[in-house]
Every structure is written in C-alpha cells, then in structure tokens.
C-alpha cells in the first residue's frame, strides 16, 4: 500500500463534510467537526488471523457511525514521522512478530511521545518481542493459549465500569474467544477486565489474568484488549461496543 499523502486525507475529510451538509444545514453558530483519522495496521510476519479482514470492516463500520475515518495498511513504510502526524490513533489489529524496522520503530515512538494513541487488538501482544519499548506500550506479551480446542467460552470479571469500553457490561461477561496467557505484564496499567481461569481450561496466569487494560505511556494513550481471534467476535454487539469505547478513549472523547 502506498503511503497516504495529506492531499488524499483532505479529500476524505471533504467527502465527510459534504455528507454532513447534505443531512443538515448548520446555523451560523454551528461548526462542522472534521472526522478523525485512524490508521489500522495489519502487517503479519508470523501467523495471520483470518479475522483480520472482518475486523477492518467492523472498525470502518464503527467509524462511519461515529465520525472517524479508518484507513488500513499492511506496509511498515507508512510509519514515518510525516505520515503518522495525520492520525489521531494507530491500531495494531492482530499484527504478529517483527512488523517494523528500526527507522519505523523510531517514527512510531516519536508519534506516541508527541501525544499519539495506540490500540492493540488480540495478537498485537504477539508482536515485536525484541523491542522492549513496544512491550511496555502494549502492556504485555503473548506467552501461550489453550489448544484442542483453542476457542473456548470463558467468564470475564468486569473490574471497572468507569470506562467507555466497559460501561455497557454487567459485572460478569461470558463469551467465546481464544484466550491468551501473558508474560512481562506492565504493572503500571489499569486493568478493566480479568479472566476467570476457573471458567475454562488452559489458563496459566492465575487469579490475576488481565484481558483488557489501558494506561498513559511515554506521552500518549494506549489500550489493549485480548479479544478478537474469531470473525464472530466482530459481530457481537457487546464486543463491538467494547472496541468503540476503547477507540473513543484513545481519541480523548471520554
């Protein structure tokens, strides 16, 4: 995918503005808000999840309904200082292993240090094991998951409801997914959701098994959720609302 140049971005924004004008005529005190741009990064050099394309479609649907524009790329070459400045949020959607070279890593670090935002979904934790800064950013690394079967129903304890990504949930949330075990967990994150390992087999983190968390890191905002292995995940209303709430927090709307 070619790098996204500012002229294309302004064209996209202009289309959204024209659409808004067609639906309503603002009075002189109203202003048309520019849609925010979100870059969804889907490069993989290890296992590639079949749910990636469904995830991209879901994020685009959420964007159309909530005034942000999703642009997707598999190209690490899009990670430059100049290009990343165009985005309010960068999403790593089930990326795997080494996806950025040294120069691209520096550009992404600069983006976060200058107030950018990051959302990691599922295998974003199975990415860049040799880049310690990234490990602290995402909040932990993938270690293992249950096998035979790898997708299981489990109970999630909702630890906090004072966040846009969890406010819609009950105290317990039961759903099916591929449940990661984690290593090198960053103790400085705020855990929102915790897996109950008694509700399924194959968990190794024990009673403290975070599955979604957020924190402010190195000048920016970062959120991670472990769900999203299956295509069906992106059809679940509660999971879609969970993602939307995470995005809105990253965009500083909440």
C-alpha positions as CSV (number, residue, x, y, z in Angstrom):
1,X,0.0,0.0,0.0
2,X,1.3,3.4,-0.9
3,X,1.9,6.0,1.8
4,X,-1.1,8.1,2.5
5,X,-0.4,11.7,1.5
6,X,-2.1,14.7,3.0
7,X,-4.0,15.6,-0.2
8,X,-5.8,12.3,-0.1
9,X,-6.6,12.8,3.6
10,X,-8.2,16.2,2.9
11,X,-10.3,14.7,0.1
12,X,-11.6,12.0,2.5
13,X,-12.4,14.7,5.1
14,X,-14.1,16.9,2.5
15,X,-16.4,14.0,1.5
16,X,-17.4,13.5,5.1
17,X,-18.1,17.2,5.4
18,X,-20.3,17.3,2.3
19,X,-22.2,14.3,3.5
20,X,-22.9,16.0,6.8
21,X,-24.0,19.2,5.0
22,X,-26.5,17.2,2.9
23,X,-28.2,15.8,6.0
24,X,-28.5,19.1,7.9
25,X,-28.0,22.8,7.4
26,X,-26.0,24.2,10.3
27,X,-26.8,27.7,11.6
28,X,-24.2,30.4,11.9
29,X,-23.2,29.2,15.4
30,X,-22.6,25.6,14.4
31,X,-19.3,24.3,13.1
32,X,-18.6,21.1,11.1
33,X,-16.2,18.9,13.0
34,X,-13.5,17.2,11.0
35,X,-13.6,13.4,11.2
36,X,-10.6,12.0,13.0
37,X,-8.3,9.7,11.1
38,X,-7.4,6.2,12.4
39,X,-4.7,4.0,10.9
40,X,-5.3,0.3,11.2
41,X,-2.1,-1.7,10.8
42,X,-2.4,-5.3,9.9
43,X,1.0,-6.5,8.9
44,X,2.0,-10.0,9.9
45,X,5.3,-11.9,9.6
46,X,4.0,-14.9,11.7
47,X,0.6,-16.4,12.0
48,X,-2.1,-14.4,10.1
49,X,-5.6,-14.4,11.6
50,X,-8.4,-15.0,9.2
51,X,-10.4,-12.5,11.3
52,X,-8.3,-9.5,10.3
53,X,-10.3,-8.5,7.3
54,X,-13.6,-8.8,9.3
55,X,-12.0,-6.7,12.0
56,X,-11.1,-4.0,9.5
57,X,-14.6,-4.0,8.1
58,X,-16.0,-3.7,11.6
59,X,-13.7,-0.8,12.5
60,X,-14.8,1.0,9.3
61,X,-18.5,0.5,10.2
62,X,-17.9,1.9,13.7
63,X,-16.1,4.8,12.1
64,X,-18.8,5.7,9.7
65,X,-21.4,5.7,12.5
66,X,-19.2,7.6,14.9
67,X,-17.3,10.2,12.8
68,X,-13.8,8.8,12.5
69,X,-12.2,7.5,9.3
70,X,-10.4,4.2,9.2
71,X,-7.5,3.7,6.7
72,X,-5.9,0.3,6.7
73,X,-2.3,-0.6,5.7
74,X,0.0,-3.7,5.7
75,X,3.0,-1.5,4.9
76,X,5.6,-0.7,7.6
77,X,6.7,2.0,5.1
78,X,3.7,4.1,6.2
79,X,5.4,4.6,9.6
80,X,7.2,7.8,9.1
81,X,7.2,11.0,11.2
82,X,5.4,12.9,8.4
83,X,2.7,10.4,7.7
84,X,1.9,9.4,11.3
85,X,1.2,13.1,12.2
86,X,-2.0,12.8,10.2
87,X,-3.6,10.2,12.6
88,X,-5.2,10.6,16.0
89,X,-4.9,6.8,16.6
90,X,-2.9,3.8,15.4
91,X,-4.5,0.4,15.8
92,X,-2.4,-2.8,15.6
93,X,-5.0,-5.4,14.6
94,X,-3.6,-8.9,15.2
95,X,-0.2,-8.0,13.9
96,X,2.4,-10.7,14.5
97,X,6.2,-10.9,15.1
98,X,8.5,-8.3,13.5
99,X,6.5,-5.7,11.6
100,X,8.6,-2.5,11.8
101,X,12.3,-1.9,11.0
102,X,14.5,0.4,13.2
103,X,13.6,3.6,11.5
104,X,9.9,2.8,11.5
105,X,10.1,2.0,15.2
106,X,11.7,5.3,15.9
107,X,8.9,7.1,14.0
108,X,6.2,5.3,16.0
109,X,8.0,6.1,19.3
110,X,8.1,9.8,18.2
111,X,4.4,9.6,17.4
112,X,3.5,8.4,20.9
113,X,5.8,10.8,22.6
114,X,4.1,13.6,20.7
115,X,0.7,12.7,22.1
116,X,-0.4,9.9,19.8
117,X,-2.6,7.0,20.7
118,X,-2.3,3.2,20.3
119,X,-4.9,0.5,20.4
120,X,-3.8,-3.2,20.4
121,X,-6.2,-5.9,19.5
122,X,-5.6,-9.6,20.2
123,X,-2.3,-10.6,18.5
124,X,-0.9,-7.1,18.9
125,X,0.6,-8.8,22.0
126,X,2.3,-11.4,19.8
127,X,4.4,-8.7,18.1
128,X,7.9,-7.1,18.3
129,X,9.4,-9.3,21.1
130,X,12.8,-7.7,20.7
131,X,11.5,-4.1,21.1
132,X,11.2,-3.5,24.9
133,X,9.5,-0.1,24.4
134,X,6.7,-1.8,22.5
135,X,6.3,-4.4,25.2
136,X,5.7,-1.7,27.8
137,X,3.4,0.2,25.4
138,X,1.1,-2.7,24.7
139,X,1.3,-3.8,28.3
140,X,2.4,-7.4,27.9
141,X,3.4,-10.2,25.5
142,X,1.6,-13.3,24.4
143,X,3.0,-16.5,26.0
144,X,0.5,-19.3,25.1
145,X,-3.1,-20.1,24.6
146,X,-5.3,-23.3,25.1
147,X,-5.2,-25.9,22.4
148,X,-7.6,-28.6,21.2
149,X,-9.8,-26.6,21.1
150,X,-8.2,-23.1,21.2
151,X,-11.5,-21.2,21.2
152,X,-13.4,-21.6,24.5
153,X,-16.2,-19.9,26.4
154,X,-15.0,-18.2,29.5
155,X,-16.2,-15.8,32.1
156,X,-14.7,-12.3,32.4
157,X,-14.9,-10.3,35.6
158,X,-15.6,-6.6,34.9
159,X,-13.4,-4.9,37.4
160,X,-14.3,-1.3,36.4
161,X,-17.2,0.3,34.7
162,X,-16.0,3.8,34.8
163,X,-14.5,3.5,31.3
164,X,-16.2,3.9,27.9
165,X,-15.1,0.4,26.9
166,X,-16.8,-1.4,29.8
167,X,-19.6,0.9,31.0
168,X,-22.2,-1.2,29.0
169,X,-21.2,-4.5,30.5
170,X,-22.6,-6.4,33.5
171,X,-20.4,-7.5,36.4
172,X,-19.7,-10.7,34.5
173,X,-19.3,-11.1,30.8
174,X,-19.3,-14.6,29.2
175,X,-18.1,-15.0,25.7
176,X,-16.1,-17.3,23.4
177,X,-12.6,-16.4,22.1
178,X,-9.0,-17.6,22.1
179,X,-7.7,-16.6,25.5
180,X,-4.1,-15.6,25.7
181,X,-1.8,-16.2,28.6
182,X,0.6,-13.3,29.0
183,X,4.2,-12.6,30.2
184,X,6.1,-9.5,31.0
185,X,3.0,-7.7,32.1
186,X,3.4,-4.0,32.7
187,X,2.4,-3.3,36.3
188,X,1.6,0.3,35.5
189,X,-1.6,-0.3,33.6
190,X,-5.2,-0.1,34.8
191,X,-6.9,-3.5,34.3
192,X,-10.5,-3.3,33.3
193,X,-11.3,-7.0,32.5
194,X,-9.9,-10.1,34.2
195,X,-10.4,-13.7,33.0
196,X,-11.7,-16.2,35.5
197,X,-9.5,-19.2,34.9
198,X,-11.9,-21.4,36.8
199,X,-14.4,-20.9,33.9
200,X,-12.3,-22.6,31.2
201,X,-9.2,-24.8,30.9
202,X,-5.7,-23.7,29.8
203,X,-5.2,-20.5,31.7
204,X,-1.7,-20.1,33.3
205,X,-1.8,-16.5,34.7
206,X,-3.7,-17.5,37.8
207,X,-6.2,-15.3,39.7
208,X,-4.7,-12.2,38.2
209,X,-5.3,-12.7,34.4
210,X,-5.9,-9.3,32.8
211,X,-7.5,-9.4,29.4
212,X,-8.2,-5.7,28.7
213,X,-6.3,-2.7,30.1
214,X,-5.3,0.9,29.5
215,X,-2.6,3.4,30.5
216,X,-0.9,6.6,29.6
217,X,2.6,5.9,28.4
218,X,5.5,8.0,27.3
219,X,3.3,11.0,26.3
220,X,0.5,9.1,24.7
221,X,-2.5,6.9,25.3
222,X,-2.6,3.1,24.9
223,X,-5.3,0.5,25.2
224,X,-5.1,-3.3,24.7
225,X,-7.9,-5.9,24.5
226,X,-7.2,-9.6,24.2
227,X,-10.4,-10.4,22.3
228,X,-10.8,-10.6,18.5
229,X,-9.4,-14.0,17.4
230,X,-12.6,-15.1,15.8
231,X,-14.6,-13.5,13.0
232,X,-17.7,-14.0,15.1
233,X,-16.2,-11.7,17.8
234,X,-16.7,-8.7,15.5
235,X,-20.4,-9.5,15.1
236,X,-21.0,-9.4,18.9
237,X,-22.8,-6.2,19.9
238,X,-21.1,-6.1,23.3
239,X,-17.6,-6.7,21.8
240,X,-18.2,-4.0,19.1
241,X,-19.2,-1.5,21.8
242,X,-16.1,-2.6,23.8
243,X,-14.0,-1.7,20.8
244,X,-15.8,1.6,20.2
245,X,-15.4,2.6,23.8
246,X,-11.6,1.9,23.6
247,X,-11.3,4.0,20.4
248,X,-13.3,6.9,21.9
249,X,-11.0,6.9,25.0
250,X,-7.9,6.8,22.7
251,X,-9.4,9.8,20.8
252,X,-9.9,11.6,24.0
253,X,-13.7,11.8,23.6
254,X,-14.3,10.4,27.1
